Amino acid sequence: MFHSLKAKFTISFGTLIVLLFTASGVFLIDAKSREITADIAQNSLSFAHFTKNTVIANYQQYLEPGDFVSFNRELRGLLQRDTDITSIGISSYSGLTLFDSATEQNAQYTGVPRTVPDQATLDRIQSINISVLLRTGRVIYLKFDSAGNVTSLDVNEKPMDQIGPSDRITNIIVPIDNAYSIVYTINYQSLLTRLALAKYQISIFTIIGLVLTLLVSFVLSSSITNPILDLKRGVLKIATGDFESRVEVKTQDEVGLLAQSFNIMAQELQVSTKALVYKERVAKELELAVQIQTNLLPKDKLVLNGLDIAGGLIPATEVGGDAFDYIKVNDNQYITYLGDVTGHGVAAGIVSSIVNSLMYSFRSQVDLIEMVKQLNDVLRRKISQKVFVTMALTLWAEDSRTLTYANAGHPPILYYDSATKKVIDVRLQGMAIGMLEDVEKLVKTQQFTIKPGDVFLMYSDGIVEANNPAKEQFGLAKLKMVVQDAAIEDKPAEIIKNTILSNIIEHINGSEYLDDMTVVVMKGK
């Protein structure tokens, strides 16, 4: 039963109302008690102050001559004016009890002389100030000045705390002319009666509020749980594949909006399911494209006489736009190239695969500028002019130990001269392949005679433009330092390549790969 939302609503709201009314009742009763207690104290003090002379005058006029009946009648009349005063007593200055209305209701006392019970009461009778005895046992003396202001004193006339709103008075003693004292005894029965009435009224309101709350909670919870049950039935139908299922929308509140959202979900779920199937198919095809591009990269280490070659590529996305390869022309000559297609991703990967295939088809062409011309002619005719390829190409001749370098709009290669132990960047004129007609007219070549220890580095712009978390690029200067340090230590091409890539990854330090990063290292041996 208590697992249902309806029961939880009803019980929760009912409990909340009971607690709210109870807390409010306690607060109101406490405040009312303080208010009534303070009123009784104030009224009793005022009553004592204004009736003291009347009481003594009646005592002297009637009781002293022996007319008890007349005195008793006058005193009863005074007591009827303030029901909080239960009795009035008269004492002499010496402490003898002259009259006590609590015991002398029908006849005057005629027994042995009566004295006050203790010294504290005698001190109060013989004081010149009105005194108040509280239920706590504390005695407060009240001193009135000519302006009517009251000061609270102790028996030694030192200032003390005034009567508080919660303090209840036992009696008030009013001294008169160092001859008499009048004792007013206070009764709080009216306080108890009024508090009992307040508790009764609060209890009635609590019961009425609880009943109304239970009714409202039941109606409100029903308006929520019934649509939720409809939604539950709709979800179960969707789970069985019934995407035509709909829930009737009856309200415009949050539950109604939830029902509308469910209907939209049911309407679009079938479309989303088809999209998910399509996405999985694309992911499979993308995985296949990655495998194809990986297979296009060199698989085996190329071993040449006089030249040590190693290359590596880190794609920015699943499929990269960079490509490199080592192509045998004949037993004496080998072409090495590094190409970078604009952008990256699937489109760039497809173009880089086409370039790789074309390079193999043109491998018999030992003139690098002619090879660039043929590549440019094909790409201009078959690929959008918005896509172009930058490329660095080299032709190695084993018999002459010469390396011919051509640049087609690619970043300059780095050359470490083992004689000077310095790294320079070799800058040649060139234009990217696929941008213009007759691009071969803008491409230049340069030839080097390779000595043992010389190092050539081809790289894509993703290497120098790699950002760290602070958006700082790796830069050409740092790349030169890495190449120079590794070349001075006479490390093989594979180690130099790994050193460069590891420094790049360390620099990036978890940041996003914004572009493909490719290096090809050639070292004379």
Secondary structure, DSSP 8 states (H G I E B T S, - for coil): -TTSHHHHHHHHHHHHHHHHHHHHHHHHHHHHHHHHHHHHHHHHHHHHHHHHHHHHHHIIIIITTT-HHHHHHHHHHHHTT-TTEEEEEEEETTSBEEEETTT-SSS---SS--B-SSHHHHHHHT-SSEEEEETTS-EEEEEE-TTS-EEEE-TTS-B-----TT--EEEEEEEETTTEEEEEEE--HHHHHHHHHHHHHHHHHHHHHHHHHHHHHHHHHHHHHHHHHHHHHHHHHHHTT-TT-------SSHHHHHHHHHHHHHHHHHHHHHHHHHHHHHHHHHHHHHHHHHHHS--S--EETTEEEEEEEE-SSSS-SEEEEEEE-SSSEEEEEEEEESS-SHHHHHHHHHHHHHHHHTTT---HHHHHHHHHHHHHHHS-TT--EEEEEEEEETTTTEEEEEEEB---EEEEETTTTEEEEE------BTSSTTGGGG--EEEEE--TT-EEEEE-HHHHT-B-TT--B--HHHHHHHHHHHHHTT--HHHHHHHHHHHHHHHHTT----S-EEEEEEEE-
